[in-house]
């Protein structure tokens, strides 16, 4: 076979369930000798080597989840990881965190390692679903922030559109009409957050100038704000792709002698706890990061156990405007 042989392949060839394969390979007594031999023959014929996932099907007390995130230095993902770790700890589970450095190549290598170490995987993935499925070989996976098609996968969906519209409504209500945006650099296409921002501005009949090359760092946010104000010096408010970029914008505004929010209002996206310690405290379109992590663990548990999924409405995390001092 061109892809990794999975426990599902053995089950199909032997004509039994996945759980029966696991019992046979783990030498459990509750299986008749003929069925067990049929499973062992199928496994040998296919060259199947049990992963930790297959072994763990009958040892639920040893559940280990792999958490894949693109950047440990980004506090948004650190907060999501904290939520996942807390939820796993409450179940007596272990979590192994993998940082893919926002690289497709590193992600592929990570997935090759993951399959031998964990029972299920959750997190942020850039690979398309077909390639993910090939790498994971039937392992349950929960994709954060994107949809899924495979029944072995599930998704934690993120909806920030309403929150972005709330942010623009809030700025307009405060008297702002010249509002710009700092979008994330390094994307082939504009972000969804940019689309939401432009739509919200359109609803108010306002033009929406955007600088789309903000690197996800405080320095990147500062440089992008300088560029945006060079092009549009009359702006009185700015919305940013995330809170880290917004914190850089706060720093740049201070250097330019602009008071926040008096001369320039600043709104981020993420709702990080870090936003409470900057001065002024950052107004942000906030996501419940710990809930994202906790939901991923809960859904992974259901996939591993073969239980029904959580309802779709429970797997949706919506952003809301969190008004602090910067806008």
C-alpha positions, 0 to 999 in steps of 0.5 A, a space after each residue: 500500500 502507498 500509505 501507512 497501513 492502519 488498524 482500519 485496513 486490518 479490520 476490513 481484511 479480517 472482516 471484524 471491527 476495529 475494537 476486535 482488532 485491538 483486542 486480538 493484537 493486545 491478547 485480550 481474552 474476550 475473543 475466540 481463537 479463530 477470530 484472533 487468528 484471522 486478525 493476526 493473519 491479516 495484520 501479518 499480510 498487510 505488514 501492520 505495526 500497531 501504533 500507540 493509538 491502536 494499543 490505546 484503544 483498550 487502555 483508556 487510562 493511558 490516553 495521550 493527546 497530541 496538540 499541534 500549534 504553529 507558534 509557541 511564541 504567540 501567546 494566543 496559542 499558548 492560551 489555547 494550549 493552557 486550556 487543552 492541558 487543563 481539560 486533559 489533566 482533569 481527565 487524567 490524560 497526558 498532552 504532548 505539545 508540538 510546535 510546527 513553526 508555521 511551516 508545512 515541512 515541519 508539520 509533515 515531519 511532526 505528523 510522522 512522529 505524532 502517530 507513534 506517540 499519541 491516541 488522537 491529535 488536535 490543533 492547527 493544521 495547514 495541510 489539506 485534509 487528504 494529506 492529513 489523513 494519509 499521515 495520520 492513518 486513521 487516527 482521530 483528529 480535531 481541527 481547530 479553526 477549519 472545517 472537515 469532511 472525514 468522519 474520523 475528523 472533527 472541527 472546532 469552528 471559530 466565528 469572528 465576523 460578529 465581533 469585528 462588526 461590533 468593533 467597527 460599530 463601536 468605533 463609528 459610535 465613538 465618532 470615528 470615520 477614518 478607520 484603517 486596518 493592519 492585516 497579517 503578512 505572509 498570506 497568499 490572500 487577504 485574511 478573513 478578518 480583513 474581509 469582515 472588516 471591509 464588510 463592516 466598514 461598507 455597512 457604514 458607507 466608509 472607505 477601509 484603507 488596509 496595510 497587509 504586510 504586518 508581521 505577527 510581532 510587536 515590531 511588525 505591528 509598529 512598522 505596519 502602523 508607520 506605513 499606514 499613517 504615512 499613506 493615510 495620516 488622517 486616520 483616527 482609529 486602527 483595527 489589527 489582525 491580532 493583539 500582538 500587532 496591536 501592541 506594536 501599534 500602541 508602541 508606534 503611536 507613542 513614538 509618534 506622539 499620538 495619544 491613545 485613544 485620544 488621537 488614535 484608537 486601537 482595536 486588536 483581535 484575540 482578547 489576550 490576557 496580555 492586553 490587560 498589562 499594556 498601557 492603555 489596556 487593549 480593546 479587542 475582539 476576544 475569543 475564549 482561548 481556554 474554551 477552544 483548547 478544552 473543547 478540542 480535548 472533549 471532542 478528541 475524547 469522544 472520537 477516541 471512545 467512538 462516542 457521538 460528537 458534541 452538537 455543532 453549536 457547542 463546537 462553535 466559538 464566537 468572538 465578542 468585542 471586549 472594550 478596555 481603554 485603547 478604543 
